[in-house]
Amino acid sequence: DNGDLYAQLSQAQAQLASHQSRLDQYMIGSRPEELAIYENRVTSARVKAQTDMQNTYITAVDGLRDAYVTANSAVRDQIGDLFNNDEDNDPKVVFNTLDANAKIQAGVARVQSRNELNTWSAELASLNPNDGAAIEAAVKKAKTHFVAFESLFSNLQAALNSGAGEDTTVMSGYKSAVASGRANITAAMTLVNKQDQLIASQKAANEASVSAAQKDLDLKK
């Protein structure tokens, strides 16, 4: 009957109006209110990224300082008994060895290690937690200090392996000190590498989160 026809016509007109509204929405883009929501999400993602990056830099500085303390102790404390005048420009290994070259090179590396530790300490003292570029550079530079440390412990180990005419118990103590110190140098280097990785990971996470928010906004425009 006519009532049914009018009902069907009304339903069809409502569906047409709904489709037309969606088409209009597509043609003119999202409403300003909706766009504002997505724009705020982009802003929030950028602010969070900046905060997270700043916290990562602070963590990196702390990590570098811990690495320095560990390396400094390994060089200046743990193997202190193996040298006479260890902080002078001509330190001498205290035990006899058949590997004369290793003994000489250990003394040279001890001077270099002292200089590297002093330089590293000055670098850390001048670091500004708000200067991300300087912190990243300090992480890279920290790795270069370990060349001298590794040379020091390698030459000491070689000299000890060829030790001659020394008390067995004393030499055993020296070897233990070198092994312990070398392990701490490795631990310090691991700490430095960890800061490098943390910074890289945080940068990647920040880029992903901001990019995702920006992509959602672009889709709404």
Helices and strands as residue ranges (DSSP letters): H 2-28, H 32-73, I 74-78, G 80-82, E 83-84, E 92-93, H 100-125, H 132-161, H 168-220
